[in-house]
Amino acid sequence: MPHYGDVPEPFRSQPFRVMDAAKAGLLKHLLDGPQFRRPFRGVRIPAAMPESFELTCRAARLAVPDGAAFSHETAAALCRLPVPRVDGAVHVIVPPGVVVPQLSGVVGHTGLDPDTVIEVSGLPVVRPERTFAHLAATWRLDDLVTLGDAIVRHWTTPERLHDEIAALTRRRGIVRAREALRLIRPGVDSPMETRVRLLIVDAGLPCPEVGLNVVDETGAWLARPDLSYPKLRIAIEYDGDHHRTDQRQWRRDRYRDEQLRDLGWIVITLTADDVLRYPERTVQRVARHVRMRQAFVIAPLGRRGAARP
């Protein structure tokens, strides 16, 4: 019986079609054995290869029609954009007139515009601007805004994203896409920072500034809070786990907070629990400081603790 050591390249180091392996002389009982995983009909992955979503997509590409591209949640994941819920399915889209693939583990869509396809890690992927429009049909508003913040941070400009949506009419989800556009802000560092901002805005509080630089009376740079009310001298920081586990980061954060407080700023530090488990308490906490600062006159910008865009 042939062993794995008898398998030639390229069938040892990448996904492949069964028909190609058969033409190379690999026998069916070997291809159906434990040396290979069977992610899709007619496709194999060497069992020694570590499992990953990208590897699954490479295997799916061999099972779907030529000209198809990865779309929707799959496109977002391949572009390293935030996806709130991962169901494990691979989403692909084909041009009009091409038969939509019917495969277990694959969700097929039609209506691909070839001009919207880019290459990501060697795979054909619908570009993020069009993916935003695709996902607007099914995603919740806050998830869509989180996606949009990440897109304008890493892939495009707010103007290009607006132009993409403006060019699409009579499309399912277009109203939600336009609503999300009004809430998207450039310069957001993480999905959780987006959720903090939306939590504050949904509570009826003013929308805080994103990533505004704070300088002292000499013009020297002090900090760039995640969110802030510069006229009220309130900074809101979201600290992920790395802020706690990375000692250098923790020390930098504490020094920054001390400098801001020395200049009369209130620094509100939030964690995942504050946002996800205790949102009402967090909103009340922010609102209390906003009301307190609005009750008296703050020194005008240009003096100590001024903010600079």
Helices and strands as residue ranges (DSSP letters): G 4-6, E 16-17, H 18-23, H 28-31, E 36-37, E 43-46, H 53-61, E 69-70, H 72-78, E 90-94, E 106-110, G 114-116, E 117-120, E 123-126, H 128-135, H 141-154, H 158-166, H 174-181, H 191-202, E 209-210, E 213-215, E 221-223, E 227-229, E 234-238, H 241-245, H 247-262, E 266-270, H 272-276, H 279-294, E 307-308
